[in-house]
Amino acid sequence: MFRIIKVLNNNSILVLSNETKREYILMGSGIGFGKMPGQQIESVKGAKVYSLVTRKKKQSALKAVNAIEPVFLEISGQIIDLAEEEFSQVNRDILLAMADHIALAAKRARENMQFPNPFTKDIQMLFSKEFQVALKGREIIQSKAGVTISEDEVGLIALHIHAGLSDEMVSETLETTRIIDKCISIIEEHFHMDVPKDSLAYARMMSHLYYMAARARKNEPLKIDMNDYIYEKYPRTGKAAELVCAYMGKEMKKEIQKEEIGFLAIHIQRILGE
C-alpha cells in the first residue's frame, strides 16, 4: 500500500510505502490521472517502481523531485527501460541522478552551451553497449523535450547507465576513464608513437586498464605473474607497464599489485606488434 505524496503528471506519482516507509516514484500510463495527494493506493499493475536516491544525503526526495521537470523523469525512466532490454537488470536508483543530468543537458542545448567531455571516445570504447543505449536515449530526449543533446552529453548518460549496472558512482567511473586516458598517453610517450585507436588490441588494453583499476579499488589480487618473462624478453615494454602502474596507483591512492605489470605489458606488446 502506498500514500500519494505528489502527482507529478498523468504518468508519474511520488508515493510513500506504508511498509518500507521509503519514497518511490511510480510510472505508468495514466497512473496519476484523477489522483490526489494523501490518497492511499494499492500496487498498480504494470507500473514501474523507482526507489529514490538523491545526490545530497540530507536532501528530501520531494525537494529533489520538485527541482526536476516531470518530463525528464519520464525520459530517464524510458532510458532505464531501454537499458533493461539490453542488460536484463538495471538498478533503478539511477533515475533521479540521470533525470537531473538530462534536464541540465537539455538546458545547455537550448542555450547553445557546450559541455566538453574529453573522454567521450574513451567512454564509447569502454562502455560501448551503454553508449548505444544512450544514443537511443538521445532520440527520446529529442522527441519529448524538443532538443538534441551533444555526443559528449550522450557519453555522460552512458556513465549513468553503467552506474546502474555496477556499484560505481558516475564521478568514480569518469575519474577512472581520465586515468586510463593518461595511461595511454604514457605508453605513447614512452614509445614515441600514436596508439591506433581502432584496433582490437587497443580495445582489449582499454578494457584491461579499466578492470586493473577495479581490482586495485577492491584490493583483488592477480594470480598470474609474468613479470620475469616480460622483463627478460621485452624489457622496454615492461618499463612502460611499470610507469603506467605507478601512475595509476598514485592517482587512485591505491597499491597496484606488482603482478599487474607483466599482465599489462602483454597487452602493450600486442599493440606494438600490430
C-alpha positions as semicolon CSV with decimal commas, in nm:
position;residue;x (nm);y (nm);z (nm)
1;M;0,000;0,000;0,000
2;F;0,121;0,350;-0,089
3;R;0,026;0,701;0,017
4;I;0,048;0,958;-0,261
5;I;0,280;1,247;-0,176
6;K;0,254;1,430;-0,508
7;V;0,106;1,374;-0,852
8;L;0,386;1,465;-1,092
9;N;0,176;1,429;-1,407
10;N;-0,070;1,185;-1,559
11;N;0,200;0,921;-1,592
12;S;0,400;0,950;-1,270
13;I;0,339;0,993;-0,898
14;L;0,559;1,029;-0,591
15;V;0,448;0,795;-0,314
16;L;0,544;0,673;0,033
17;S;0,534;0,300;0,102
18;N;0,337;0,216;0,417
19;E;0,552;-0,095;0,461
20;T;0,908;0,027;0,400
21;K;0,849;0,397;0,489
22;R;1,054;0,482;0,179
23;E;0,964;0,717;-0,105
24;Y;0,924;0,589;-0,460
25;I;0,818;0,715;-0,799
26;L;0,558;0,505;-0,975
27;M;0,539;0,541;-1,352
28;G;0,276;0,407;-1,587
29;S;0,033;0,527;-1,848
30;G;-0,241;0,732;-1,681
31;I;-0,126;0,636;-1,331
32;G;-0,162;0,992;-1,200
33;F;-0,494;1,074;-1,364
34;G;-0,757;1,174;-1,108
35;K;-0,526;1,101;-0,812
36;M;-0,484;1,333;-0,512
37;P;-0,208;1,383;-0,252
38;G;-0,280;1,185;0,064
39;Q;-0,477;0,921;-0,124
40;Q;-0,397;0,557;-0,039
41;I;-0,345;0,323;-0,334
42;E;-0,255;-0,040;-0,383
43;S;0,031;-0,150;-0,605
44;V;-0,058;-0,059;-0,961
45;K;-0,037;-0,341;-1,213
46;G;0,219;-0,272;-1,484
47;A;0,362;0,036;-1,312
48;K;0,740;0,076;-1,292
49;V;0,870;0,141;-0,940
50;Y;1,178;0,360;-0,886
51;S;1,339;0,397;-0,545
52;L;1,485;0,743;-0,492
53;V;1,848;0,821;-0,428
54;T;1,942;1,189;-0,415
55;R;2,289;1,334;-0,468
56;K;2,276;1,503;-0,127
57;K;2,220;1,262;0,159
58;K;2,009;1,506;0,362
59;Q;1,801;1,624;0,066
60;S;1,442;1,501;0,072
61;A;1,310;1,310;-0,228
62;L;1,025;1,561;-0,261
63;K;1,270;1,853;-0,282
64;A;1,481;1,666;-0,538
65;V;1,178;1,571;-0,748
66;N;1,039;1,925;-0,734
67;A;1,364;2,051;-0,886
68;I;1,322;1,835;-1,197
69;E;1,053;1,875;-1,464
70;P;0,843;1,555;-1,478
71;V;0,918;1,511;-1,849
72;F;1,284;1,443;-1,763
73;L;1,184;1,183;-1,506
74;E;0,977;1,013;-1,776
75;I;1,266;1,033;-2,023
76;S;1,504;0,886;-1,766
77;G;1,256;0,608;-1,693
78;Q;1,230;0,523;-2,062
79;I;1,609;0,513;-2,097
80;I;1,627;0,276;-1,798
81;D;1,367;0,060;-1,975
82;L;1,592;0,052;-2,284
83;A;1,888;-0,042;-2,066
84;E;1,687;-0,325;-1,910
85;E;1,608;-0,459;-2,257
86;E;1,982;-0,464;-2,333
87;F;2,120;-0,579;-1,998
88;S;1,819;-0,757;-1,839
89;Q;1,866;-0,592;-1,499
90;V;1,948;-0,231;-1,410
91;N;1,940;-0,065;-1,068
92;R;1,658;0,188;-1,096
93;D;1,808;0,402;-0,820
94;I;1,981;0,593;-1,101
95;L;1,652;0,760;-1,202
96;L;1,691;1,094;-1,020
97;A;2,060;1,146;-1,098
98;M;2,008;1,064;-1,466
99;A;1,698;1,284;-1,491
100;D;1,886;1,571;-1,326
101;H;2,169;1,538;-1,577
102;I;1,933;1,514;-1,875
103;A;1,749;1,828;-1,758
104;L;2,080;2,016;-1,742
105;A;2,189;1,875;-2,079
106;A;1,861;1,992;-2,235
107;K;1,906;2,337;-2,080
108;R;2,258;2,360;-2,222
109;A;2,133;2,251;-2,564
110;R;1,858;2,516;-2,563
111;E;2,113;2,784;-2,471
112;N;2,370;2,656;-2,724
113;M;2,616;2,593;-2,443
114;Q;2,884;2,332;-2,499
115;F;2,973;2,090;-2,220
116;P;3,302;1,941;-2,343
117;N;3,374;1,586;-2,233
118;P;3,729;1,499;-2,345
119;F;3,673;1,134;-2,258
120;T;3,373;1,065;-2,481
121;K;3,568;0,839;-2,717
122;D;3,713;0,650;-2,423
123;I;3,366;0,603;-2,275
124;Q;3,239;0,483;-2,612
125;M;3,524;0,230;-2,625
126;L;3,497;0,110;-2,264
127;F;3,117;0,102;-2,239
128;S;3,003;0,050;-2,598
129;K;2,669;-0,113;-2,514
130;E;2,582;0,155;-2,260
131;F;2,675;0,419;-2,518
132;Q;2,444;0,263;-2,778
133;V;2,155;0,272;-2,528
134;A;2,238;0,636;-2,451
135;L;2,227;0,717;-2,824
136;K;1,873;0,577;-2,835
137;G;1,805;0,787;-2,527
138;R;1,912;1,096;-2,720
139;E;1,628;1,024;-2,966
140;I;1,380;1,006;-2,676
141;I;1,509;1,339;-2,542
142;Q;1,468;1,496;-2,886
143;S;1,115;1,360;-2,918
144;K;0,991;1,453;-2,570
145;A;1,194;1,766;-2,489
146;G;1,246;1,902;-2,840
147;V;1,624;1,939;-2,809
148;T;1,919;1,746;-2,949
149;I;2,198;1,692;-2,698
150;S;2,563;1,654;-2,799
151;E;2,759;1,329;-2,818
152;D;2,956;1,445;-2,514
153;E;2,631;1,452;-2,315
154;V;2,545;1,107;-2,454
155;G;2,873;0,981;-2,310
156;L;2,776;1,102;-1,964
157;I;2,433;0,938;-1,990
158;A;2,619;0,617;-2,076
159;L;2,804;0,651;-1,745
160;H;2,471;0,681;-1,560
161;I;2,360;0,358;-1,728
162;H;2,689;0,196;-1,629
163;A;2,627;0,311;-1,271
164;G;2,301;0,116;-1,284
165;L;2,494;-0,195;-1,381
166;S;2,775;-0,166;-1,129
167;D;2,847;-0,037;-0,781
168;E;3,035;0,264;-0,918
169;M;2,925;0,625;-0,900
170;V;2,933;0,828;-1,221
171;S;3,207;1,054;-1,084
172;E;3,417;0,749;-0,993
173;T;3,386;0,596;-1,340
174;L;3,464;0,929;-1,506
175;E;3,777;0,962;-1,290
176;T;3,883;0,608;-1,386
177;T;3,832;0,700;-1,752
178;R;4,051;1,008;-1,707
179;I;4,327;0,796;-1,552
180;I;4,307;0,542;-1,835
181;D;4,330;0,819;-2,093
182;K;4,652;0,941;-1,928
183;C;4,783;0,583;-1,912
184;I;4,751;0,561;-2,289
185;S;4,943;0,889;-2,320
186;I;5,223;0,749;-2,102
187;I;5,255;0,448;-2,334
188;E;5,256;0,671;-2,643
189;E;5,523;0,899;-2,495
190;H;5,737;0,604;-2,389
191;F;5,743;0,456;-2,738
192;H;5,717;0,787;-2,931
193;M;5,412;0,665;-3,120
194;D;5,039;0,713;-3,159
195;V;4,847;0,408;-3,044
196;P;4,597;0,304;-3,318
197;K;4,258;0,363;-3,160
198;D;4,061;0,143;-3,400
199;S;4,242;-0,183;-3,332
200;L;4,117;-0,484;-3,137
201;A;4,437;-0,480;-2,931
202;Y;4,364;-0,122;-2,823
203;A;4,008;-0,211;-2,721
204;R;4,138;-0,504;-2,518
205;M;4,402;-0,290;-2,349
206;M;4,145;-0,022;-2,258
207;S;3,925;-0,289;-2,105
208;H;4,224;-0,436;-1,921
209;L;4,317;-0,097;-1,775
210;Y;3,960;-0,046;-1,655
211;Y;3,950;-0,383;-1,479
212;M;4,300;-0,326;-1,346
213;A;4,171;-0,011;-1,176
214;A;3,866;-0,203;-1,049
215;R;4,091;-0,472;-0,898
216;A;4,301;-0,205;-0,726
217;R;3,990;-0,039;-0,586
218;K;3,870;-0,371;-0,442
219;N;4,218;-0,491;-0,340
220;E;4,174;-0,803;-0,554
221;P;4,497;-0,995;-0,620
222;L;4,605;-1,110;-0,966
223;K;4,705;-1,476;-0,978
224;I;4,917;-1,451;-1,294
225;D;5,281;-1,343;-1,261
226;M;5,450;-1,281;-1,596
227;N;5,699;-1,021;-1,480
228;D;6,017;-1,229;-1,517
229;Y;5,918;-1,332;-1,870
230;I;5,835;-0,975;-1,974
231;Y;6,147;-0,815;-1,826
232;E;6,365;-1,076;-1,992
233;K;6,204;-1,072;-2,336
234;Y;6,051;-0,719;-2,361
235;P;6,230;-0,502;-2,104
236;R;6,120;-0,174;-2,262
237;T;5,758;-0,286;-2,266
238;G;5,793;-0,394;-1,905
239;K;5,922;-0,049;-1,817
240;A;5,623;0,115;-1,991
241;A;5,383;-0,107;-1,795
242;E;5,571;-0,022;-1,475
243;L;5,529;0,351;-1,542
244;V;5,157;0,307;-1,609
245;C;5,102;0,104;-1,292
246;A;5,295;0,360;-1,085
247;Y;5,085;0,644;-1,226
248;M;4,755;0,462;-1,172
249;G;4,847;0,376;-0,814
250;K;4,946;0,735;-0,739
251;E;4,625;0,881;-0,889
252;M;4,396;0,628;-0,722
253;K;4,593;0,631;-0,396
254;K;4,583;0,253;-0,412
255;E;4,854;-0,010;-0,430
256;I;4,880;-0,168;-0,774
257;Q;4,996;-0,527;-0,735
258;K;5,336;-0,588;-0,899
259;E;5,185;-0,879;-1,094
260;E;4,979;-0,627;-1,289
261;I;5,296;-0,506;-1,464
262;G;5,354;-0,824;-1,665
263;F;4,989;-0,874;-1,749
264;L;4,955;-0,517;-1,876
265;A;5,282;-0,546;-2,070
266;I;5,137;-0,833;-2,272
267;H;4,859;-0,602;-2,392
268;I;5,107;-0,324;-2,472
269;Q;5,325;-0,567;-2,668
270;R;5,025;-0,678;-2,874
271;I;4,973;-0,317;-2,980
272;L;5,341;-0,278;-3,068
273;G;5,325;-0,591;-3,278
274;E;5,034;-0,473;-3,492
